[in-house]
Amino acid sequence: MTEPDPVTIAAALATRSSAGLYALVRARFADDPDALATLVAAEGAAPGSPQVATLGEVLRRAEAEDPAFGARLRREHERVQTPTG
């Protein structure tokens, strides 16, 4: 499985397909009003929308600033993308 691009993760966040993924990002952005506003603006947006692209860039920066967050983000995204059963 290839590593997901931050925009792919942003698209999953926009659809709120995983409460855990959304909660992880929302908690990380809690002290950053601009990042939190970007997350909220992307809610319900189409995968190729400017809002999702912007959220992808914010996620990319957050991963660069906090590699541990990036690892948790990717693990949670992988967990929700992997079918169980």
C-alpha positions as CSV (number, residue, x, y, z in Angstrom):
1,M,0.0,0.0,0.0
2,T,1.4,3.4,-0.9
3,E,1.5,6.3,1.5
4,P,-1.5,8.6,1.1
5,D,-1.0,12.1,0.0
6,P,-2.1,14.7,2.6
7,V,-4.8,15.8,0.1
8,T,-6.2,12.2,0.1
9,I,-6.4,12.4,3.9
10,A,-8.0,15.9,3.6
11,A,-10.7,14.4,1.3
12,A,-11.5,11.8,3.9
13,L,-11.7,14.5,6.5
14,A,-14.0,16.5,4.3
15,T,-16.5,13.7,4.1
16,R,-16.0,12.9,7.9
17,S,-15.8,9.3,6.9
18,S,-14.1,8.6,10.2
19,A,-14.9,10.2,13.5
20,G,-11.5,9.1,14.9
21,L,-9.6,10.7,12.1
22,Y,-11.6,13.9,12.3
23,A,-11.2,14.0,16.1
24,L,-7.4,13.5,15.8
25,V,-7.1,16.5,13.4
26,R,-9.5,18.7,15.3
27,A,-7.5,18.1,18.5
28,R,-4.2,18.9,16.8
29,F,-5.7,22.1,15.3
30,A,-7.4,23.2,18.6
31,D,-4.8,25.9,19.4
32,D,-4.5,27.1,15.8
33,P,-7.7,29.0,14.7
34,D,-6.6,29.3,11.1
35,A,-5.9,25.6,10.7
36,L,-9.2,24.8,12.5
37,A,-11.1,27.2,10.2
38,T,-9.5,25.4,7.2
39,L,-10.7,22.0,8.6
40,V,-14.3,23.4,9.1
41,A,-14.3,25.0,5.6
42,A,-13.4,21.7,4.0
43,E,-16.4,19.9,5.6
44,G,-18.6,18.6,2.8
45,A,-16.4,19.9,0.0
46,A,-15.6,17.7,-3.0
47,P,-12.3,15.9,-3.1
48,G,-10.9,18.1,-5.9
49,S,-12.1,21.4,-4.3
50,P,-9.9,24.3,-3.3
51,Q,-11.0,23.8,0.3
52,V,-9.7,20.2,0.3
53,A,-6.4,21.2,-1.4
54,T,-5.9,23.9,1.2
55,L,-6.6,21.5,4.0
56,G,-4.1,19.1,2.4
57,E,-1.4,21.8,2.6
58,V,-2.2,22.6,6.2
59,L,-1.9,18.9,7.0
60,R,1.4,18.7,5.2
61,R,2.8,21.6,7.3
62,A,1.4,20.0,10.5
63,E,3.1,16.7,9.7
64,A,6.4,18.6,9.0
65,E,6.2,20.4,12.3
66,D,5.1,17.4,14.3
67,P,6.2,14.0,12.8
68,A,4.5,12.1,15.7
69,F,1.2,13.7,14.6
70,G,1.9,12.8,11.0
71,A,2.5,9.1,12.0
72,R,-0.7,9.1,14.1
73,L,-2.6,10.7,11.2
74,R,-1.4,8.1,8.7
75,R,-2.0,5.2,11.0
76,E,-5.6,6.4,11.7
77,H,-6.2,7.0,7.9
78,E,-4.9,3.5,7.1
79,R,-7.0,2.0,9.8
80,V,-10.2,3.4,8.5
81,Q,-9.3,2.6,4.9
82,T,-8.5,-1.0,5.6
83,P,-11.6,-3.3,5.5
84,T,-12.0,-5.6,8.4
85,G,-13.5,-9.0,8.6
